[in-house]
Amino acid sequence: MNRTTRAGASTLAALALGLSLLLGLVACGGGQGSPVAQLEVEPHALDLAHATFEDMTLHWRMTAPLEGLVGTPRVFVHLLDDQGRLTRTFDHPMPGGWTVGDERADQVRLVQSALAPPLPPGSYRLSVGLYDADGHRWPLAVEGDRVDNGEYTVADVTVPPTPAQVPIVSFSPTWSPTLAGGDRQILAVRWLTGDGTILLDEVTDPGVLWLKIRIPEQTADGSHRVLLPDRPGSEMPSVHVEAPCSGFEASVSGEGSHDVDVPVTAADGSCAIRLRPNYAMVTDGVEQQTVLLETLAWQASDGVEATSGAGAAAASGASAK
């Protein structure tokens, strides 16, 4: 080999090395490199029928800092069909932020909302990952297959071929028709104007009805919020929820989404759940829509504890990048 050939070979080798290093850096930005956390999930398999919800726990052990983090760390939870296509998301901020050495249990609520069309029966996979506002993903130590950069399958989900035994749901006239939610996390919604009732019929067994409701901002779509003087509550906008069939009463306050688990025990087979906001949204003296119902789902009472004002996952329609 002459000197010119050796020089050309050296140049090509240097270019190849540079390209390799560049690709390595790009890969690290997409979930490659050393894991930043160990993640365990339970359960590893579950059924998810239409109009029902199931809870899953992500156990995090944070082992390294999130270098280059932009904004708040977020967890994406994706439901993939047998072709690997994204069908539902359950994304949420990492509760409590990120502290190396911490161990944290992150409860995620998986749902097929009764407001949305049902998923086709069959087998699905649940994948999980960690990302930030720029869509950067970090590698995790997980028992599961790697789907993509920073995305790992952690559980099997079965949508059964037969519908679940759930109560029949109807709405008072003050509720709007079902509207599109706009993404794979909140697929369908209904608006309430003033007070409203959600009626459950054919309640054969005790259970919990999960409501995710949103209180709009002070000014929204040209309307503004006015607190009602004849309603109890603080200076914050709030919604009172009650179910006389079980003696349940709770209030949620503040703008944004709130989760309310309503216990239902109906001796006569029916239960009326009432929502009463302490505010009105007004445009030119005309009352507008007050409360947005984002999710409605049922679970039979097998150790489910009713809660209010705190949910299994924060409501964010944003999917992971």
C-alpha positions in Angstrom: 0.0 0.0 0.0 1.5 3.4 -1.0 1.5 6.5 1.2 -1.5 8.1 -0.6 -3.5 4.9 -0.1 -2.6 4.8 3.6 -3.6 8.4 4.0 -6.9 7.8 2.3 -7.5 4.8 4.5 -6.6 6.8 7.6 -9.0 9.5 6.6 -11.8 7.0 6.1 -11.1 5.4 9.4 -11.3 8.7 11.2 -14.6 9.6 9.5 -16.0 6.2 10.4 -14.9 6.7 14.0 -16.4 10.2 14.1 -19.7 8.9 12.6 -19.8 6.1 15.1 -19.3 8.5 18.1 -22.0 10.8 16.7 -24.5 7.9 16.3 -23.6 6.8 19.8 -24.4 10.3 21.2 -27.7 10.3 19.3 -28.6 6.9 20.6 -27.9 7.9 24.2 -30.3 10.8 23.7 -33.0 8.3 22.8 -32.9 5.9 25.7 -29.5 4.2 25.3 -26.8 4.1 27.9 -26.8 3.1 31.6 -30.2 2.8 33.3 -31.3 5.7 35.5 -33.8 3.5 37.4 -34.9 0.0 38.2 -38.6 -0.6 37.5 -40.8 -3.4 38.6 -44.5 -3.7 37.7 -47.4 -5.5 39.3 -49.6 -7.1 38.1 -47.9 -8.5 35.0 -51.2 -9.5 33.5 -54.8 -8.2 33.7 -58.2 -8.0 32.0 -59.5 -4.6 30.9 -63.2 -4.7 29.7 -65.0 -1.8 28.3 -66.4 0.7 30.9 -64.1 -0.7 33.6 -60.8 0.3 35.2 -57.9 -1.6 36.8 -55.0 -0.3 38.9 -51.4 -1.1 38.3 -48.3 -0.1 40.4 -45.0 0.9 39.0 -42.2 0.4 41.6 -39.3 2.8 40.9 -35.8 2.7 42.4 -34.0 5.8 41.1 -30.3 5.0 40.6 -28.9 8.0 38.5 -29.6 11.6 37.8 -31.6 12.7 34.8 -28.9 14.5 32.9 -30.3 17.3 30.6 -33.8 17.1 32.1 -36.1 19.7 30.6 -39.2 20.5 32.8 -40.7 17.7 34.9 -40.0 14.0 34.4 -43.0 12.2 33.0 -43.9 8.6 32.8 -45.5 7.3 29.6 -47.7 4.1 29.7 -48.8 2.9 26.3 -51.3 0.2 25.4 -50.1 -1.5 22.2 -52.2 -3.9 20.0 -50.8 -7.2 18.6 -49.3 -5.2 15.7 -47.5 -2.8 18.0 -49.8 0.1 17.3 -50.6 2.6 20.0 -54.2 2.4 21.1 -54.4 4.1 24.5 -52.1 6.2 26.7 -52.0 6.7 30.5 -49.2 9.2 30.7 -48.5 11.3 33.9 -45.9 13.3 35.7 -43.5 11.3 37.9 -45.0 11.7 41.4 -42.7 13.5 43.7 -40.1 14.4 41.0 -36.8 12.7 40.8 -34.3 12.0 43.6 -31.4 9.6 43.2 -31.7 6.8 45.9 -35.5 7.2 46.3 -37.9 4.2 46.0 -41.4 5.1 45.0 -44.7 3.4 44.2 -46.5 5.0 41.3 -50.1 3.9 40.9 -51.5 4.0 37.4 -55.1 3.6 36.6 -55.8 1.8 33.3 -59.2 2.4 31.9 -61.6 1.8 29.1 -63.9 4.8 29.7 -67.6 4.2 29.3 -67.7 7.5 27.3 -65.4 6.2 24.6 -65.8 3.4 22.0 -64.6 0.0 23.2 -61.3 -1.5 22.2 -61.5 -4.6 19.9 -61.3 -7.9 22.0 -57.8 -9.5 22.0 -54.3 -9.4 23.5 -52.5 -6.2 24.1 -49.1 -5.2 25.6 -48.4 -2.4 28.0 -45.2 -0.5 27.6 -43.5 2.0 29.9 -40.8 4.7 29.6 -39.5 7.9 31.1 -39.3 11.2 29.2 -39.2 15.0 29.6 -40.7 18.1 27.9 -38.3 17.8 25.0 -39.2 14.2 24.4 -35.9 12.9 25.7 -36.1 9.3 27.0 -33.8 7.6 29.6 -32.9 3.9 29.7 -34.4 1.8 32.5 -33.6 -1.6 34.0 -36.8 -3.5 33.4 -37.9 -7.1 33.2 -39.4 -6.9 29.7 -38.7 -6.5 26.0 -37.3 -3.3 24.6 -39.8 -2.0 22.1 -38.0 1.2 21.1 -35.5 3.6 22.5 -36.4 4.0 26.2 -39.6 2.0 25.8 -40.1 -1.5 27.4 -43.1 -3.9 27.6 -44.0 -4.7 31.2 -47.4 -6.4 31.2 -50.0 -8.3 29.1 -53.5 -6.9 28.9 -56.5 -8.8 27.6 -59.7 -7.2 26.4 -62.3 -10.0 26.9 -64.7 -10.9 24.1 -67.7 -10.6 26.3 -68.8 -7.3 27.9 -68.3 -6.8 31.6 -71.3 -6.8 33.9 -71.5 -3.1 34.6 -74.5 -0.8 35.5 -76.4 1.0 32.8 -75.4 4.7 32.8 -77.7 7.6 31.8 -77.3 11.4 32.2 -79.7 14.2 33.2 -80.6 16.7 30.4 -78.1 19.2 31.8 -75.3 17.1 30.3 -74.1 17.6 26.7 -73.9 14.8 24.2 -70.6 12.9 24.0 -67.9 14.9 22.3 -64.5 13.9 21.0 -61.7 14.2 23.6 -58.9 14.8 21.1 -56.2 12.2 21.9 -55.7 8.6 23.0 -55.8 9.4 26.7 -59.1 11.3 26.9 -61.0 9.9 24.0 -64.4 11.3 24.7 -66.0 13.9 27.1 -69.3 15.4 28.2 -70.0 18.9 29.5 -72.3 19.8 32.4 -74.2 23.0 32.5 -75.3 23.9 36.1 -76.0 20.9 38.3 -76.3 17.4 37.0 -77.0 13.8 37.7 -75.4 10.5 36.5 -77.9 7.7 37.0 -76.8 4.1 37.4 -79.4 1.4 36.8 -79.2 -2.4 37.1 -76.6 -2.3 39.9 -76.4 -5.9 40.8 -73.3 -5.8 43.0 -71.5 -3.1 45.1 -68.8 -1.3 43.2 -66.9 2.0 42.6 -67.7 4.5 39.9 -64.6 6.4 38.9 -65.2 10.0 37.7 -62.5 12.2 36.3 -63.9 15.7 36.2 -62.2 19.0 35.1 -62.9 22.4 36.6 -62.2 25.0 33.8 -60.0 28.1 34.2 -61.2 31.4 35.5 -61.7 32.6 31.9 -62.3 30.0 29.1 -63.8 30.3 25.6 -65.0 33.8 26.2 -66.8 33.0 29.5 -65.7 33.9 33.0 -66.3 32.2 36.3 -68.6 33.5 39.0 -68.8 32.0 42.4 -72.4 31.3 43.6 -73.3 33.0 46.9 -75.8 30.3 47.9 -73.4 27.4 47.6 -71.1 26.4 50.5 -67.3 26.2 49.9 -64.2 28.2 50.0 -63.2 31.0 47.6 -61.9 28.3 45.3 -64.1 26.8 42.6 -65.3 23.4 43.7 -67.7 20.6 42.8 -69.7 18.7 45.4 -70.3 15.0 44.5 -72.8 12.9 46.4 -74.3 9.5 46.1 -77.3 9.0 48.5 -77.4 5.3 47.7 -74.2 4.8 49.7 -74.1 8.0 51.8 -71.0 9.2 49.9 -70.2 13.0 49.9 -67.0 14.7 48.8 -65.9 18.0 47.2 -63.0 18.7 44.9 -61.6 22.2 44.5 -59.3 24.1 42.2 -58.8 24.4 38.4 -57.8 21.3 36.5 -58.7 17.6 36.6 -59.8 15.7 39.7 -60.4 12.0 40.3 -63.4 10.9 42.5 -64.1 7.3 43.4 -67.7 7.0 44.3 -68.8 3.9 46.2 -72.1 2.5 45.0 -74.3 0.2 47.1 -77.8 0.2 45.6 -80.4 -2.0 47.4 -83.0 -1.2 44.8 -80.6 -1.6 41.8 -80.2 2.1 41.0 -78.0 5.0 42.3 -78.2 8.7 41.4 -74.8 10.5 41.6 -75.2 14.3 41.8 -72.7 17.0 40.9 -73.2 20.5 42.2 -70.5 23.2 41.3 -70.3 26.2 43.5 -69.7 28.4 40.5 -71.1 29.3 37.1 -69.4 30.1 33.8 -71.1 33.1 32.3 -71.0 34.9 29.0 -73.1 38.1 28.7 -75.2 37.0 31.6 -75.9 33.6 30.1 -74.7 30.5 32.0 -72.3 28.3 30.1 -70.9 24.8 30.7 -69.4 24.3 34.1 -67.8 20.8 34.6 -66.1 18.6 32.0 -66.5 14.8 32.6 -63.3 13.2 31.1 -63.6 9.6 32.3 -66.3 7.4 33.7 -65.6 3.7 34.5 -66.8 1.0 36.9 -65.1 -1.6 39.1 -66.7 -4.2 41.2 -65.8 -3.9 44.9 -63.0 -6.4 45.3 -60.9 -4.5 47.9 -61.3 -1.2 46.1 -61.0 1.7 48.5 -63.0 4.8 47.7 -61.0 8.1 47.5 -61.7 11.6 46.4 -59.7 14.4 45.1 -56.6 12.3 44.5 -56.2 10.0 41.5 -54.1 7.2 40.3 -52.7 9.3 37.5 -52.7 12.9 36.6 -54.8 13.8 33.6 -52.7 14.8 30.7 -53.8 14.3 27.2 -50.2 14.6 26.0 -48.6 11.4 24.7 -44.9 10.7 24.9 -42.8 11.9 22.1 
